[in-house]
Amino acid sequence: MTVSSDLDAAVENAARMVEIDGDLIAEFICVDRSPARASERVHNSRGRGPFQFLALGPDRSIGEAGNLGVETTSSDLVLLLDDQVVVEPHCIERLGQSLLGHANYGAVGPVILDQYGQVQEIGGRVSRNGEIVQIGGGSDWSEVRLSNDLAVDYCSASCLLVRRNEFIRVGGFSFEWELGGYEDVDLCRRLRQEVGPVVVNPLAHVVRTHAGGTRRPEVEAEANRLLFVTKWQDHKSTLLTRVTEDVQTGSCRVDRTEPTEPGTEDSLTSARDVRPGGSALLYTPYEFVPGGGERFLLELASVLSENLGQRNVHMAFPFPYSNLRMRQINDALGMSTSIRATTLGSSVAETCDIMVVLGNQIVPPVAGRGKRLNIFICQFPFEAPEEEIRSRAGYLATFDEIWVYSQFVRRYVSGYLRLLDLPATSVRVVYPPATLPTPARLPSWPDRKLVLSVGRFFEGGHNKRQDVVIEIVKRLSQKHGAPISLALGGSLHATASSRARFNELVEMAKGCDCRFYPNANRQELLDLYAQSGVLIHAAGYQVDKFAHPEGLEHFGIAPVEAASVGCIPLVYDEGGPAEVMDLLGCPTTFHSIPEAVDQLAGLLADPNGSAALSEELIRRSTTFSTGMFRTRVNEALTSLL
């Protein structure tokens, strides 16, 4: 299986591999990540051996491409390959001999050479602080005395042989690493932990035609290094300490342990009772990353699954997503429902009884197709060209109801419908589920020393204004003459704009006692909330609410999450968060940075009063619990059906 951004190179590589090792290749899958492709290139590629073409949408990560390719194949063994690697004769055979000959191996990689016969890497090792060292880099292969399988910390996914069921069982490539650089290191770490050693067969060789992938900016590499250390710091290290010496002497051996007990096949394919009542499809046109809209859809899918049966509920996207990605996002959001991914053009989408569509404009992105019920979730009616609105205005008539997250959004949706003379549709407020489970050990408020901000790192729109949070903490630190510890957590997208925003914030935080937690998992975020006395939420800061209401926060999940574990939210007093704070009975809001500094200083100076407010917030936040969300949804579905 090749993950490619150059289809021509992938096709040529496939043809060459079929010529030299055709009897070992059951199928060749090319997962194309190129932003554009000519149809004739795709057509011509299909006649070249056992070749299957799988096209993705733009800006898709290499890890997600790998996950989709592995799920697509039916072969027991899968060779992950990128289009910059040329496989030498007997390489596939020798990799297969190692993996098939040792049931306890987690994965096998080759020696990677450059075009001049110099070693690029013989696997790699990872230091305790997350630094990656490629073994043997720059050596002349003819002088390296190595003949036995070498146990390593990781092998590059540019050429890696794995068992399909074990790749799926450990979760595949994680979305956490969409900035690139650690996805294969993390995968090999999980394979080593749950299956067995990751090794290099020194008799299997490939040639990398380029020096390697595009070098990431130093700040992004540092973000992934910190994330890797944080993720694995609680696990016993099995890092190699003598690997350089072992390569030179050829003395390294792999322990022959008993085979790991095989796990069950991908849990997403396990059977489950299918209840009568039809099927449901939930469609989002946006990138699938952990966020408020995604949690809303997944919680809604869980409610529908209870009524229709889990296998009758699907999540649809414009482009393919792997079921591994679905499982990862579920885990990241603390959910247990395994909803399958599909596309809008699938047969499942054509026959659904209930359809739910997510959108960010006053008109839906697609027409409703549900035979019994169609619901449009409008996160906010963002501006759009008039011709675009008119072209899709008719879609509104196919929906039975519009759901919104707050009264704030409802006012604008209802107003836009009247202003644009669009078909009148009932608008219902369904507050998102936003509480977190209370940790078994929750520190008392005076012992919680962190100030926290949680939100996606991105530019434009209703970005979370972490820059304002940094400025507030800097000013209070200067006022006190002592640093205030700040933590910034949230999703970091694979897009260039998201990376640029993250880099800008890192630079801005220099000189401040600040630590970043990009793509932190659910447990890490819960730990941060539990260690933090105050959450600062500045989304919408100084936005003109009359000219650009779309720039305000539409609901404000992070303040509710914080309140549910007793972390006091300090929020910008406009939009959805202002409504949330009223429902929570929490007075800590601000309109300016100096006001926020004074509010934060007051909370820190009155630990007893803050502790009492913290306890009250835990009680009041149940208004936004998952249980209340399910009650509201079931009441709505009952009335509509």
Disulfide bonds with the S-S distance in Angstrom:
none
